[in-house]
Amino acid sequence: MKTNLFKITMVGLLAAGIITSCTKKLDLTPTNGITANKVFSTTQGYLEAAAKVYGSFALTGNQGPAGSGDIQGIDEGTSDFFRLYWNAQELSTDEAVVAWGDPGVQDFHLMNWTSNNPMLQGLYYRSFYQITLCNNFINQASDANLAARGITGNDASNIRNFRTEARFLRAYQYSVLMDLFGNPPFATENDQIGSFLPKQIKRADLFNYVESELKACDSLLPQTNDYGRVNKATAEALLARIYLNAQVYTGTARYTDAITYATKVINAGYSLVSDYRWLMRADNNLNTSEFIFTINYDGLKTQNYGGSTFLCHGSLGGSMNAGDYGLDAAWAGMRTTKALVNLFSDPSGNTDQRAEFYTNGQNLDINSLTTFTDGYAIQKFINKTRPTTPNVLTSGNNGSNPTFADVDIPLFRLPEMYLIYAEAVLRGGTGGSISQALTYINQLRTRAYGGSTAGNIGTPDLTLDFILAERGRELYWEGFRRTDLIRYGYFTTSNYLWPWKGGVPTGTSVGSFRNLYPLPSSDVSSNTNLVQNPGY
């Protein structure tokens, strides 16, 4: 990686490479002679196992980029966590369409997915794979196991720190499952892998579990940590996020808590990077003032066809020259709809620098979802360093590898906290103020307008719909949009339509059951404890 976090060394963990489903009984007999007792017999073994826990966010297997995938039943190139998550969160909305015909990928924007969708299955199993790695590490890193293996002192303290981080990463993945699938199966470090059929947990109960784990982590995590590792603010940022969506998850609003925890993160010492166009570049590991937690990608050391490699290559096509973006090929995949483009319409004529659209040869209207030149292209993710020529996006130095991108993916960054604060205040949360919310929003807009206040708004403009639009402008293609539209009641209804929503060129409403994705049919059929989500 581009950091000294710790060396990613792939070890033959009991769970690695042999999990086809984390929710049914499995044959987990290792085929390489490496057992948990061997892996965790030394401090170095624990550190390598912790590297696997983190590395599973950026890698798809033990060899990479193909040949020994972690998740069976899906092409390894598409099995990266963020690629699968991005499909579910972005392709199903007004922010993205894709030209490819991979099995299941067109279902998202058409909103006609089924419980057999391979991309949804891949995401579900990827999340559970990562939860299984976390559960295994947390179990092996118990005080009793450390003592039994003679690991004491600073070594034991360091492993305990990683144990807390693994608890956060597990809570994060359960929050993903809660948001996407609602009522998934549930297992912790106290459940022996392969020895039982996990029971299903209700969405509200899973919310309570995630909340309690995050609060426990908050009390144990350090204020600062190595880049790419979680810290206290990371736990608080996820708490703010789930509190903003609590009414969807539990039926009870928690906007005051959202304000409280967003404020904690805002006051934790983070600050905006001066230029929005620097955020998704090959050297964006320099953005440590704004990034709260990232998936770290490196063109030489974390090679896979998902993550930022997917976003950088997949967003190039038409008349775009891949070499201009530090890459060796344009995959001609993702574009956006005019609904996102229209969010940047400014009657004053001032330029919002976040509108990183490529329009040459691209049509604003989409007549064909599978034609790359229908829909504006996005040039937000670029495998080059910060521009060396002002206002020329494609200036800068190439990343380390033209095939695999160096761009890190932030799962949490400071602007989200500003936006959570503002929305929660407008929704009636206490402990904040409209004037402070306005200040935060105008900080984002001042940066967006190149340091000018030309785009700043006044109190009458600060409405809930404005916040949703501002979230679109600030966070597009970062994995938020589906969740946002559901929170606003716009995802499935006719209250808000976009091109090809529901498979109709002008957009149409779909059944409200699609606010949740289905549990994979393969898991429902193999685990008698599971009940499929309604509508599927």
Secondary structure, DSSP 4 states (H G I P E B T S, - for coil): --S-S--------TTTTT-S-TTS------SSS--HHHHTTSHHHHHHHHHHHHHTTT-SBSS-SSSSBSSTTS-GGG--HHHHHHIIIIITSTT-EE----TTTTHHHHT---TT-HHHHHHHHHHHHHHHHHHHHHHHTSHHHHHHTT--HHHHHHHHHHHHHHHHHHHHHHHHHHHHHSS-B---TTSPTTSS-PPB--HHHHHHHHHHHHHHHHHHS-SS--TTS--HHHHHHHHHHHHHTHHHHHSS--HHHHHHHHHHHHTTT----S-GGGTTBTTGGG-TTTEEEEE---TTTS--SSHHHHHHHHT--TT--GGGGT-S-----EE--HHHHHTT--TT----TT--EE-TT-BSS-S-TT-TTBS-EE---BSB-S-SSTT-TT-S-B-S-SSS----EEEEEHHHHHHHHHHHHHTT-SS--HHHHHHHHHHHHHHHTTT-STT---GGG--HHHHHHHHHHHHTTSS-HHHHHHHTT-SSSTTS--TTGGG-TT-----GGGGSPPPPHHHHHH-TT--PPTT-
